Amino acid sequence: MSPPKIELREVTRANVAAVVRLQTKPEQSRFVATNANSLAEAYVQPDRAWPRAICADGDPVGFLMLDLVGPDHPEAPDGRASYFLWRLMVDAIHQGRGYGRAAMGSVFEHVRGLPDGVALKTSYVPGDGCPEPFYRKLGFEPTGVVEDGEVELRLAL
């Protein structure tokens, strides 16, 4: 079966309300911030945050946000790029259709096109229903870093 067709679209005045309405399943809510909180974080960190609506047939079905610290960014560790998946969520009614996996494929392409885009990190909070199995299936591996209860993963691109 071929992956679903999705687009990563900028969050705009036209789609922000639909993006904010997206919600995970109730039991998943402890693993990811709300989209409203994520968009607020993006607003105050425009030099780093890359928020995008995951759209299928033009409609938002999920949301993701990257932390893009390029090699020329003042916070770049040792002048090296650092790319991190801050948020990924697919709306409860759209889960299980491959949208998350398809979105991650687009993220991988995007990061590979950035300066020093050779790796992507993310993290998760352990617990029943956490996204660890999803990330591990994509090839992410633990880095050994655990910060504030979140386990860091890394994928070489």
C-alpha positions in Angstrom: 0.0 0.0 0.0 1.4 3.4 -1.0 1.7 6.1 1.7 -1.0 8.7 1.8 -0.4 12.0 0.1 0.2 14.8 2.6 1.5 18.3 2.5 3.3 20.2 5.2 1.7 23.6 5.1 2.6 26.8 6.9 0.1 27.6 9.7 -1.7 30.7 8.6 -4.7 32.9 9.5 -6.7 30.7 7.2 -5.9 27.3 8.9 -4.9 28.2 12.4 -8.3 27.5 14.0 -8.5 24.1 12.3 -5.0 23.3 13.6 -5.8 24.4 17.1 -8.9 22.2 17.1 -6.9 19.0 16.3 -6.5 16.7 19.3 -4.9 13.4 20.2 -6.7 10.6 21.8 -7.3 11.5 25.5 -4.8 8.9 26.7 -2.1 10.4 24.5 -2.5 14.0 25.7 0.2 13.6 28.4 2.8 12.9 25.7 2.4 16.1 23.6 1.6 19.7 24.2 -1.5 21.2 22.7 -1.2 22.8 19.3 -2.2 26.1 20.8 0.8 25.9 23.2 3.1 24.8 20.4 2.0 27.8 18.2 2.6 30.1 21.2 6.1 28.7 21.6 6.7 29.2 17.8 5.5 32.8 18.0 8.1 33.7 20.6 10.9 31.7 18.9 10.5 32.5 15.2 14.2 32.2 14.6 14.0 28.5 15.6 10.5 27.1 15.3 9.2 25.6 12.1 5.5 24.8 12.8 3.5 23.0 10.0 0.0 21.7 9.5 0.0 18.1 8.2 -2.7 18.3 5.5 -4.4 15.6 3.6 -6.7 16.7 0.7 -6.0 20.3 1.8 -7.4 19.8 5.3 -5.3 19.7 8.5 -5.1 16.2 10.0 -2.1 16.8 12.3 0.6 19.2 13.3 4.4 19.1 13.7 7.0 21.6 14.7 10.8 21.4 14.3 13.5 23.2 16.2 15.8 24.4 13.4 19.2 25.6 14.8 21.4 26.0 11.8 25.2 26.2 12.0 25.1 30.0 11.9 22.6 30.3 14.7 24.0 31.8 17.9 22.8 28.8 19.9 24.3 26.2 17.5 26.4 23.8 19.6 30.0 24.3 18.6 28.9 25.9 15.3 27.1 22.7 14.2 23.5 22.5 13.1 21.0 20.9 15.5 17.6 19.8 14.2 15.0 18.5 16.6 11.4 17.3 16.2 9.7 19.3 18.9 6.1 18.2 18.2 4.3 15.6 16.2 0.6 14.8 16.5 -2.1 13.4 14.4 -5.7 14.1 15.2 -7.5 11.2 17.0 -9.9 10.6 14.2 -7.1 10.5 11.6 -4.7 8.2 13.3 -3.8 4.8 11.8 -3.9 6.0 8.2 -0.2 6.6 7.8 -0.3 10.4 8.0 2.4 10.5 10.8 4.8 8.3 8.9 4.2 10.2 5.6 4.8 13.5 7.5 8.0 12.2 8.9 9.2 11.3 5.4 8.6 14.9 4.4 10.4 16.1 7.5 13.4 13.9 6.7 13.6 15.4 3.2 13.3 19.0 4.6 16.1 18.5 7.1 18.4 16.8 4.5 18.1 20.0 2.5 19.2 22.2 5.4 22.9 23.1 6.1 24.5 20.2 7.9 21.2 18.3 7.7 22.7 14.9 8.6 20.6 14.0 11.7 17.4 14.6 13.4 16.7 14.3 17.1 13.5 14.0 19.1 12.4 12.9 22.5 9.5 11.2 24.3 8.2 10.7 27.8 8.1 7.0 28.6 4.8 5.4 29.5 2.0 3.2 28.1 1.0 4.5 24.7 4.1 6.7 24.3 5.4 7.3 20.7 8.7 5.4 21.2 7.7 2.4 19.1 6.7 4.7 16.2 10.0 6.5 16.3 12.0 3.3 16.6 10.2 1.9 13.5 11.4 5.0 11.6 15.0 4.2 12.6 15.5 6.6 15.6 17.9 5.2 18.2 18.4 6.3 21.8 21.3 8.7 22.4 21.6 7.9 26.1 20.4 11.3 27.1 17.5 11.6 29.5 16.5 15.2 30.4 13.5 16.2 32.5 12.2 12.7 32.1 12.3 12.8 28.3 14.4 10.1 26.5 16.3 11.6 23.5 16.4 9.7 20.2 18.5 10.4 17.1 18.2 9.4 13.4 21.1 9.7 11.0 19.9 11.1 7.7 
